């Protein structure tokens, strides 16, 4: 199945320069950040990134934010970030493209800057799974409306009494694909079976990415990207590291974990899956011309990007394998040109499936209409600081984290190009190529 009809046309215009990026530590949902909202976390990351970039609120003319869990109190979180930072006259808009939302925020800012409608953008993403709105059935909502409309206490009691007690229980939030009725984990199980990805291979990959994330934390690479978070109510305790990384991963413990989504025959466990996560990230992006005028040295630039989609009835999380050739072609580059490769780790089964297909000549011919495989991924360049399995995955912030880490790692290695790949709900994929001068 060719994906050419589902990809968007490349844009031209002013080049987007990324000046600085940072994020909060990522924390397991319903843990240390339980008392902090997505806006609280966003404000911390946004304030810090402006400071690190060396610019003030007066320099920003656009705020673009990403979030996948809507909050009724502030559905346009981008505008609230602007207000929280003392920028009442700066417009803001919020985007959502499932797990690729962070990249969408950045590319949306790039499009505004590219055509000259904006010069300096504050870009970010956040998620507070701990504060997910609780859903009630339509019967409960109608009953509550009747209570409000009833004019007497007797009438209000009667309206509530008509409602079965079982209906008062809220519906727990689930990450279910609407078109298939399956959770992401169930789709990952399907991919593992279809692609012959063994439990051992998944656990070995989880071991590797935890080990790398632990090393990158201990040697300061990841910690340099973090803004410490003081926890309410007394704001005396600080979170200074990502809290879910197993710095000394235990292969045997990983192997002992039970499968979660298919308890009898499954291979996807909590150990080889990304956890539900709270966190936020932010970056400062501007036109190349503006960066030069301000005397700022960018971390890097966007060279190309692509968004793709496939049928949800196929392998739902295989978007990176379709996005990779599109974005490489748009950049005029090939896989061996890449110095860093970052792929979002929803599940080890998803990562290994995408690596398999990217290196498959048969997949290239059958699905991409290409005579040769995209290429073999060099694992020494791949997720070198770990990925979403150990670090966590706040849906709206993951793309921001990946861009920040990739650019910092390019600088450390004196590299030139980085490839970023993300799978996303709705059977979508995203790809981006970053470059340094």
Residue pairs with C-beta under 8 A, 6 or more apart in sequence:
1 310
1 311
1 314
1 367
2 367
2 368
2 369
3 308
3 309
3 310
3 322
3 326
3 367
3 368
4 369
6 308
6 309
6 310
7 306
7 307
7 308
7 326
8 306
8 307
10 304
10 330
11 110
11 111
11 114
12 114
13 111
13 113
13 114
13 115
13 116
14 113
14 114
14 115
14 116
14 287
14 288
14 289
15 114
15 287
15 288
15 301
15 302
16 106
16 109
16 110
16 113
16 114
16 285
16 286
16 287
16 288
16 301
16 302
17 285
17 286
17 287
17 288
17 290
17 291
17 296
17 298
17 300
17 301
18 106
18 283
18 284
18 285
18 298
18 299
18 300
18 301
18 302
18 403
18 407
18 434
19 53
19 55
19 283
19 284
19 285
19 286
19 291
19 296
19 298
19 299
20 49
20 52
20 53
20 283
20 284
20 299
21 49
21 225
21 281
21 282
21 283
21 284
21 299
21 400
21 403
21 404
21 407
21 408
22 45
22 48
22 49
22 52
22 225
22 226
22 227
22 281
22 282
22 283
22 404
23 45
23 225
23 226
23 227
23 279
23 280
23 281
23 282
23 397
23 400
23 401
23 404
24 41
24 44
24 45
24 226
24 227
24 229
24 239
24 279
24 280
24 281
25 226
25 228
25 229
25 239
25 240
25 241
25 242
25 243
25 279
26 242
26 243
26 244
26 277
26 278
26 279
26 391
26 392
26 393
26 394
26 397
26 401
27 33
27 239
27 242
27 243
27 244
27 277
27 278
27 279
27 392
28 243
28 244
28 275
28 276
28 277
28 278
28 392
29 129
29 130
29 275
29 276
29 277
29 278
30 129
30 130
30 276
31 130
31 243
31 278
32 231
32 239
32 243
33 41
33 128
33 130
33 229
33 231
33 239
33 278
33 279
34 130
35 231
35 232
35 233
36 128
36 130
36 229
36 231
36 232
36 278
37 71
37 128
37 131
38 67
38 69
38 71
38 77
38 126
38 127
38 128
38 131
38 280
38 396
39 71
39 74
39 77
39 80
39 81
39 84
39 126
41 126
41 128
41 229
41 278
41 279
41 280
42 65
42 77
42 80
42 81
42 84
42 124
42 126
42 280
42 282
43 81
43 84
43 85
44 227
44 229
44 280
45 124
45 126
45 227
45 280
45 281
45 282
46 81
46 84
46 85
46 122
46 124
46 282
47 85
48 227
48 282
49 122
49 124
49 282
49 283
49 284
50 56
50 57
50 60
50 85
50 122
50 284
53 284
53 296
54 296
55 120
55 284
55 294
55 296
57 85
57 86
57 87
57 90
59 120
59 294
60 82
60 87
60 90
60 120
60 121
60 122
61 90
61 118
61 119
61 120
61 121
62 90
62 91
62 92
62 109
62 112
62 118
62 120
62 121
62 122
63 78
63 79
63 81
63 82
63 87
63 90
63 91
63 92
63 93
63 121
63 122
63 123
64 78
64 92
64 93
64 94
64 95
64 105
64 106
64 108
64 109
64 112
64 121
64 122
64 123
64 124
65 77
65 78
65 81
65 92
65 93
65 94
65 95
65 105
65 123
65 124
65 125
65 126
65 396
66 94
66 95
66 96
66 97
66 101
66 102
66 104
66 105
66 124
66 125
66 126
66 396
66 397
66 399
66 400
67 77
67 94
67 96
67 101
67 125
67 126
67 127
67 395
67 396
68 96
68 98
68 99
68 101
68 127
68 395
68 396
69 127
69 128
69 129
69 131
69 132
69 133
69 395
69 396
70 133
71 77
71 131
71 133
72 133
74 80
75 94
76 92
76 93
76 94
77 94
77 126
78 92
78 93
78 94
79 91
79 92
79 93
79 94
80 92
81 92
81 122
81 124
82 88
82 90
82 91
82 92
82 122
85 122
93 108
95 101
95 104
95 105
95 108
96 104
96 396
97 103
97 104
97 307
97 424
97 428
97 430
98 395
98 424
98 425
98 426
98 428
99 344
99 346
99 393
99 395
99 398
99 399
99 422
99 423
99 424
99 425
100 307
100 399
100 422
100 424
100 428
100 429
100 430
101 125
101 395
101 396
101 399
102 124
102 125
102 281
102 396
102 397
102 398
102 399
102 400
102 401
102 402
102 403
103 305
103 399
103 402
103 403
103 420
103 422
103 430
103 432
104 307
104 399
104 430
105 123
105 124
105 125
105 396
105 399
105 400
106 123
106 283
106 285
106 302
106 399
106 400
106 403
106 432
107 302
107 305
107 432
109 118
109 121
109 123
109 285
110 285
110 302
110 305
112 118
112 121
113 119
113 121
113 285
113 286
113 287
119 286
119 287
119 290
120 284
120 285
120 286
120 287
120 290
121 284
121 285
121 286
122 282
122 283
122 284
123 282
123 283
123 284
123 285
123 400
124 280
124 281
124 282
124 283
124 397
124 400
125 280
125 281
125 394
125 396
125 397
125 398
125 399
125 400
126 279
126 280
126 281
126 394
126 396
126 397
127 277
127 278
127 279
127 280
127 394
127 395
127 396
127 397
128 278
128 394
129 173
129 276
129 277
129 278
129 394
130 278
132 173
134 170
134 171
134 173
135 170
135 171
135 173
136 167
136 168
136 170
136 171
137 167
137 171
139 163
139 164
139 167
140 163
140 167
140 168
143 159
143 160
143 162
143 163
143 167
146 159
147 156
147 159
147 160
150 156
150 158
150 159
174 183
175 183
175 184
175 425
176 182
176 183
177 183
177 184
177 187
177 312
177 316
177 425
177 426
177 427
179 312
179 426
180 187
180 312
180 313
180 316
182 190
183 261
184 316
184 317
184 346
184 347
184 425
185 260
185 261
185 268
185 273
185 347
186 261
186 262
187 315
187 316
187 317
188 261
188 268
188 273
188 317
188 346
188 347
188 349
188 350
189 259
189 261
189 262
189 266
189 267
189 268
189 349
190 315
190 316
191 197
191 315
191 316
191 317
191 318
191 347
191 349
191 350
191 353
192 198
192 202
192 267
192 268
192 349
192 353
194 315
194 353
195 315
195 349
195 352
195 353
195 356
195 357
197 267
197 348
197 349
197 352
197 353
197 356
198 267
199 255
199 267
200 255
201 348
201 352
202 267
202 268
202 269
202 272
202 347
202 348
202 349
202 352
203 251
203 254
203 255
203 269
203 271
203 272
203 348
204 251
205 272
205 348
205 351
205 352
205 389
206 249
206 254
206 271
206 272
206 348
206 389
207 249
207 251
207 254
209 345
209 348
209 383
209 386
209 387
209 389
209 390
210 245
210 246
210 247
210 249
210 386
210 389
210 390
211 249
211 386
212 383
212 384
212 385
212 386
213 222
213 242
213 245
213 247
213 385
213 386
213 387
213 390
213 391
214 245
214 246
214 247
214 248
214 249
214 386
214 390
216 222
216 384
216 385
216 386
217 223
217 241
217 242
217 245
217 247
218 247
221 385
221 408
221 409
221 412
222 241
222 242
222 385
222 386
222 391
222 405
223 240
223 241
224 408
225 401
225 404
225 405
225 408
226 240
226 241
226 242
228 238
228 239
228 240
229 238
229 239
230 236
230 237
230 238
231 237
231 238
231 239
242 390
242 391
242 392
244 275
244 277
244 390
244 391
244 392
245 386
245 390
245 391
246 390
253 271
254 269
254 271
254 272
257 269
257 270
257 271
258 269
259 265
259 266
259 267
259 268
259 269
260 266
260 268
260 269
260 270
260 273
261 268
262 268
267 349
268 347
268 348
268 349
272 347
272 348
272 349
272 389
273 346
273 347
273 348
273 389
274 345
274 346
274 347
274 388
274 389
274 392
274 393
275 392
275 393
276 393
277 392
277 393
277 394
278 394
279 392
279 394
279 397
280 394
280 396
280 397
281 397
281 400
281 401
281 404
282 400
283 400
283 403
283 404
286 294
286 296
288 298
288 301
291 297
291 298
298 437
299 407
299 408
299 410
299 411
299 436
300 407
300 410
300 411
300 418
300 434
300 435
300 436
301 434
301 435
301 436
301 437
302 432
302 433
302 434
302 435
303 331
303 333
303 417
303 433
303 434
303 435
304 327
304 328
304 330
304 331
304 432
304 433
305 327
305 330
305 430
305 431
305 432
305 433
306 323
306 326
306 327
306 330
306 430
306 431
306 432
307 323
307 428
307 429
307 430
307 431
308 319
308 322
308 323
308 326
308 428
308 429
308 430
308 431
309 319
309 426
309 427
309 428
309 429
310 318
310 319
310 322
310 427
310 429
311 427
312 426
312 427
314 427
315 353
316 423
316 425
316 427
317 346
317 347
317 350
317 353
317 354
317 423
317 427
318 350
318 353
318 354
318 357
318 423
318 427
318 429
319 421
319 422
319 423
319 424
319 427
319 428
319 429
319 430
320 343
320 344
320 354
320 358
320 421
320 422
320 423
320 429
320 431
321 353
321 354
321 357
321 358
321 363
321 367
321 374
321 429
322 367
322 368
322 429
323 421
323 422
323 429
323 430
323 431
324 335
324 358
324 374
324 419
324 421
324 431
325 364
325 368
325 370
325 374
326 431
327 419
327 431
327 432
327 433
328 334
328 335
328 374
328 419
328 431
328 433
330 433
331 417
331 433
333 417
333 433
334 375
335 358
335 374
335 375
335 376
335 377
335 419
336 375
337 416
337 417
338 381
338 417
338 418
338 419
338 433
339 381
339 410
339 413
339 415
339 416
339 417
339 418
340 381
340 384
340 406
340 409
340 410
340 413
340 415
340 417
340 418
340 419
341 377
341 378
341 381
341 382
341 383
341 418
341 419
341 421
342 382
342 383
342 387
342 402
342 405
342 406
342 418
342 419
342 420
342 421
343 351
343 354
343 355
343 382
343 383
343 387
343 420
343 421
343 422
344 387
344 388
344 393
344 398
344 399
344 402
344 421
344 422
344 423
345 351
345 383
345 387
345 388
345 389
345 393
346 388
346 393
346 423
347 389
348 389
350 423
351 387
354 421
354 423
355 377
355 382
357 363
357 367
358 373
358 374
358 375
358 376
358 377
359 373
359 374
359 375
359 376
359 377
360 373
361 372
361 373
363 373
364 370
364 371
364 372
364 373
364 374
365 371
368 374
384 409
385 405
385 409
388 398
391 401
398 422
399 420
399 422
399 430
402 420
402 422
403 420
403 432
403 434
406 418
406 420
406 434
407 418
407 434
407 436
409 415
409 418
410 416
410 417
410 418
410 434
410 436
411 436
415 436
416 435
416 436
417 433
417 434
417 435
418 433
418 434
418 435
419 431
419 432
419 433
420 430
420 431
420 432
420 433
420 434
421 429
421 430
421 431
422 429
422 430
422 431
423 429
424 430
